[in-house]
C-alpha cells in the first residue's frame, strides 16, 4: 500500500496538518500509520467528514480554573504554532513541569486525545488543588459553594473580614503541612478573590496577598471544575522538581516548560511562588536539561522572559539555548506596580521542533 505524509494529505484535502493528525488519531482514516512520530495515510484514502460535532467539542472543552501571574492564555495562538500537531505529528503523551495555572495543559486537553499526562510543580499547595480536583471534585464543589454564600452577598467590609479569616486559616493549614480538601478549596477561594489572582508568599512561607476588588468573582465555576476533573482522570500529578519528569518523558512525549521567568530588572521579581528561588544558575541547569531531552528526540517547547526588553545586548537565553529555535512573541504585562510599565513586551518561545509551521520529522 502506498502512503503519503500528513502534510501531503493536508495539501490534497485542503485542511491543516493538525486536522489530518486529529483524524488519524481518532481512527477516522483507515490504515493510517504513525511512522517516526508522523502520521502517514494511504494515497487512496478519502477525506473524512471534517471535525467533531459541536456537542463533542463543547463537552471536552476545559479552561484554567485559577488566575495565574504569567499565565499563557493570551499567548496560546502563538504557542499552538509550536505544537507537534502543527508539524504533522500528534499529541498522545503530554508533560508539563511548572504547571502553574495550566493554560497550555488545558488547551492541549481540549483539542487532543491525550493518553498519558504528567504535570508537576514545586508549589505543594497548588499541586494539592490539582490532585483534589482530580480525585474529590464533589467535595471541592460543595465547599466552594459554601464559600460563595459566605462572601458574595455581603458588602466590602464584611467581605474583607471573610477574606482575611480564610487567608489566616489557609496559612495555618499550610504551616502544619496539611494538604487536604479544605486547603484546596481555600486556595481556589483566595485565588479568585485576592488582588490580581497572585500567589505570593513571604519569607515565612505565608500567603500574603491582599483582598481584591472584584464585584462578582467566580469562586465556584462548577461546570468547568467537573470537566477539568474528568480530563485529569489518570493523570500523574506530583509535587516535584522538574527533573523528576525525566522518568515519564520519552521520544513520544510533547513536553512544555514554563519556569519562573528571569526578572527583567532587579525590581521586576514582584512575587515568590514558593519559598525557593529560581536564579540564573537554575535557568542554566534547566536549559541543559531541556537540550538533553531535545537531543534524545523529545519534542520540547519552553517559555521565558526576553532580557532584550531592557538590554539589547543581553544574550543570556540566546546563548543558553543555542542550537534550538528561539522566537520572540508579544504579551501584555498585566501586573506591575508602575502603570507606565505595563504594556506589550516580548517573551521567548524556545522550540526543539525546527521551523514552526514546517514538517519536523
C-alpha positions in Angstrom: 0.0 0.0 0.0 1.3 3.4 -1.0 1.3 6.2 1.7 1.6 9.9 1.8 2.5 12.1 4.8 0.1 14.1 6.8 1.5 17.2 5.2 0.8 15.9 1.7 -2.7 14.8 2.7 -3.4 18.2 4.2 -2.5 19.8 0.9 -4.6 17.4 -1.1 -7.7 17.7 1.1 -7.4 21.5 1.7 -7.2 21.2 5.5 -4.3 21.7 8.0 -1.8 19.1 9.1 -3.2 19.4 12.6 -6.6 18.3 11.3 -5.2 15.3 9.5 -3.3 14.3 12.6 -6.5 14.5 14.7 -8.4 12.5 12.1 -5.7 9.8 12.2 -5.6 9.7 16.0 -9.4 9.3 16.1 -9.1 6.3 13.8 -11.2 8.0 11.1 -8.7 7.3 8.3 -8.5 3.5 7.7 -5.0 2.0 7.7 -3.3 5.3 8.7 0.1 4.6 10.4 2.4 6.6 12.6 6.0 6.3 11.4 8.7 8.2 13.3 6.1 10.3 15.1 4.5 11.4 11.9 1.1 10.2 10.5 1.1 8.6 7.1 -2.1 7.8 5.3 -2.9 5.7 2.2 -2.7 7.6 -1.0 -6.1 6.5 -2.0 -7.7 7.5 1.4 -10.8 9.6 1.2 -11.1 12.7 3.3 -13.5 12.0 6.2 -16.2 14.4 7.2 -14.4 17.3 9.0 -14.1 17.6 12.7 -16.1 16.5 15.8 -19.6 17.6 16.3 -20.2 20.9 18.2 -21.5 18.9 21.1 -18.3 16.8 21.3 -16.1 19.8 21.2 -18.2 21.5 23.9 -18.1 18.5 26.2 -14.3 18.2 26.2 -13.6 22.0 26.5 -11.7 22.8 29.6 -10.1 26.1 30.7 -7.8 27.2 33.6 -9.7 27.3 36.9 -7.1 29.6 38.5 -5.8 33.0 37.7 -2.1 32.9 37.5 0.6 35.5 37.1 2.5 34.8 33.9 -0.3 32.5 32.6 -0.2 31.8 28.9 -3.8 32.3 27.9 -3.1 35.4 25.8 -0.2 33.6 24.0 -1.9 30.4 23.1 -2.3 31.3 19.5 1.5 31.7 19.1 2.3 28.7 21.3 0.0 26.4 19.3 2.2 27.0 16.3 4.8 25.0 18.1 2.6 22.1 18.9 3.8 18.9 17.2 0.4 18.5 15.5 1.2 21.7 13.6 4.2 19.9 12.2 2.3 16.7 11.1 2.7 14.8 14.3 0.2 14.1 17.1 -0.1 14.6 20.9 -0.8 11.4 22.8 1.6 11.9 25.7 2.0 15.2 27.4 4.2 16.5 30.2 4.2 19.9 31.9 6.5 20.5 34.8 6.0 24.0 36.2 2.3 23.6 35.5 1.1 26.8 37.3 -2.4 27.7 36.0 -2.1 25.2 33.2 -3.3 27.3 30.2 -1.3 25.2 27.7 -2.2 21.9 29.5 -6.0 22.7 29.2 -5.6 23.8 25.6 -4.0 20.5 24.7 -6.6 18.5 26.7 -9.4 20.5 25.0 -8.2 19.6 21.5 -6.4 16.3 21.5 -7.0 12.8 22.7 -4.0 12.6 25.1 -3.5 9.1 26.5 -0.9 9.9 29.2 -0.5 13.1 31.2 2.2 14.2 33.6 2.1 17.5 35.5 4.2 18.8 38.4 5.1 21.9 40.3 7.2 22.7 43.3 4.3 24.5 44.9 2.8 21.9 47.2 -0.4 23.8 47.8 -1.0 24.2 44.1 -0.4 20.5 43.4 -2.8 19.7 46.3 -5.5 21.6 44.3 -4.9 19.6 41.1 -4.9 16.3 43.0 -8.1 17.2 44.9 -9.8 18.3 41.8 -8.9 15.1 40.0 -10.0 12.8 42.9 -12.6 14.7 45.0 -14.4 17.2 42.8 -17.8 16.7 44.6 -16.4 17.7 47.9 -14.5 20.6 46.4 -17.5 22.0 44.7 -19.5 21.7 47.9 -17.0 23.7 49.9 -16.6 26.4 47.2 -20.4 26.8 47.0 -20.4 27.3 50.7 -17.7 30.0 50.4 -19.7 31.8 47.8 -22.6 32.0 50.3 -20.3 33.4 52.9 -18.7 36.0 50.6 -20.8 37.2 47.6 -23.9 38.6 49.3 -22.1 41.0 51.6 -20.6 44.4 51.4 -16.9 45.4 51.2 -16.2 45.4 54.9 -17.9 42.1 55.5 -16.1 40.5 52.6 -12.8 41.8 53.9 -13.4 40.0 57.2 -14.3 36.7 55.5 -11.3 37.0 53.2 -8.7 37.6 55.9 -10.2 34.9 58.1 -9.9 32.4 55.3 -6.3 33.6 54.5 -5.4 33.0 58.1 -6.9 29.6 58.0 -5.1 28.7 54.8 -1.7 29.8 56.3 -2.4 27.8 59.4 -3.1 24.6 57.4 -0.1 25.3 55.2 2.2 25.8 58.2 1.0 22.5 59.6 1.7 20.7 56.3 -1.9 19.7 56.0 -2.8 19.2 52.3 -6.4 18.2 52.2 -9.8 19.1 50.6 -10.2 22.3 52.8 -6.8 23.6 51.8 -7.6 23.1 48.1 -10.9 24.9 48.5 -9.3 27.8 50.4 -6.6 28.0 47.7 -9.2 28.5 44.9 -11.2 30.9 47.0 -8.2 33.1 47.8 -7.0 32.9 44.1 -10.4 34.1 42.9 -10.8 36.9 45.4 -7.3 38.2 46.0 -5.6 41.1 44.3 -4.9 40.1 40.6 -5.1 36.4 41.3 -1.5 36.5 42.6 0.1 33.6 44.6 2.8 35.2 46.7 4.4 34.1 49.9 6.6 36.0 52.3 9.9 34.8 53.8 8.0 32.8 56.4 6.1 31.0 53.6 2.8 32.7 54.4 0.4 33.7 51.6 0.2 37.5 52.0 -1.7 38.8 49.0 -4.4 41.4 50.0 -8.0 41.2 49.0 -9.0 42.2 45.5 -11.8 44.5 44.4 -13.9 42.1 42.2 -17.6 42.7 42.5 -18.7 39.2 41.3 -15.7 36.8 41.5 -16.3 33.4 40.0 -15.5 31.4 43.1 -17.1 28.1 42.0 -17.3 27.5 38.3 -18.9 24.1 38.8 -19.3 23.1 35.2 -15.6 23.8 34.3 -14.3 22.2 37.5 -16.2 19.0 36.7 -14.8 19.0 33.1 -11.3 19.5 34.4 -11.7 16.7 36.9 -12.8 14.4 34.1 -9.9 15.5 31.9 -7.4 14.8 34.6 -8.5 11.3 35.4 -5.5 9.0 35.2 -3.0 11.9 35.1 0.2 11.7 37.1 0.3 14.8 39.3 3.3 15.4 41.5 4.8 18.0 43.8 8.3 17.6 42.4 11.3 19.1 40.8 11.1 19.4 37.1 14.0 16.8 36.8 11.7 14.2 38.2 9.7 14.3 34.9 12.5 12.5 33.1 11.1 9.1 34.2 7.9 9.9 32.3 9.2 11.9 29.3 10.4 9.9 26.2 10.6 10.5 22.5 6.8 10.1 22.2 6.2 13.0 24.6 5.3 16.6 23.9 6.9 18.4 26.9 6.2 22.1 27.7 8.3 24.0 30.3 7.2 27.3 31.7 9.6 28.0 34.6 9.7 31.1 36.8 10.8 33.8 34.5 14.2 35.5 34.8 13.5 39.1 36.1 13.9 41.8 33.5 15.4 44.1 36.2 16.4 44.0 39.9 12.9 45.2 40.9 10.9 43.1 38.4 10.6 40.0 40.6 7.3 41.1 42.2 6.4 37.7 43.7 7.6 34.5 45.1 5.5 31.5 44.1 7.3 29.3 46.7 9.9 29.7 49.3 12.6 28.7 46.8 14.1 30.9 44.2 15.0 30.3 40.5 18.2 32.2 39.8 20.5 32.3 36.7 22.2 29.1 37.8 18.8 27.4 37.9 17.9 28.7 34.5 21.2 27.4 33.1 20.6 24.0 34.7 17.1 23.9 33.2 18.4 24.8 29.7 20.9 21.9 29.9 18.1 19.5 30.9 15.9 20.7 28.1 18.6 20.4 25.5 19.4 16.9 26.6 15.8 15.9 26.2 15.7 17.5 22.7 18.9 15.7 21.8 17.2 12.4 22.8 14.3 13.1 20.4 11.8 14.6 22.8 9.6 17.3 21.3 10.2 20.3 23.7 8.8 23.8 23.9 9.8 26.3 26.6 8.9 29.9 27.5 10.8 32.6 29.3 11.3 36.3 29.6 13.3 38.2 27.0 16.2 40.1 28.5 16.4 42.2 25.4 13.3 44.2 26.6 15.6 46.1 28.9 19.1 45.4 27.5 19.5 44.8 23.8 23.0 43.3 24.4 21.8 40.7 26.9 22.1 37.3 25.1 21.6 35.2 28.2 18.9 32.9 26.8 20.2 33.1 23.2 23.4 31.6 24.5 21.8 29.1 26.8 19.5 27.7 24.1 21.9 28.0 21.2 21.0 25.3 18.6 17.3 25.5 19.3 14.7 27.7 17.6 14.1 30.9 19.6 11.2 33.1 18.7 10.1 36.4 20.2 6.4 36.8 20.7 4.5 39.6 22.3 2.4 39.7 25.5 0.8 42.3 27.7 2.4 42.8 31.1 -0.7 42.8 33.4 1.0 43.1 36.8 3.3 45.9 37.6 3.1 48.5 40.4 4.0 51.2 37.9 1.1 51.6 35.5 3.5 53.2 33.0 5.5 50.0 32.8 2.5 47.9 31.7 2.1 47.1 28.1 3.4 44.9 25.3 6.8 43.2 25.8 8.4 40.4 24.0 8.8 36.9 25.5 10.8 33.9 24.3 9.4 30.8 22.9 12.0 28.1 22.6 11.3 25.0 20.5 13.2 21.8 19.5 10.8 21.2 16.6 12.6 23.0 13.9 11.0 25.8 11.8 7.5 26.5 13.0 4.8 25.6 10.5 7.0 23.1 8.6 7.2 19.4 8.9 9.8 18.4 11.6 10.3 14.7 11.1 
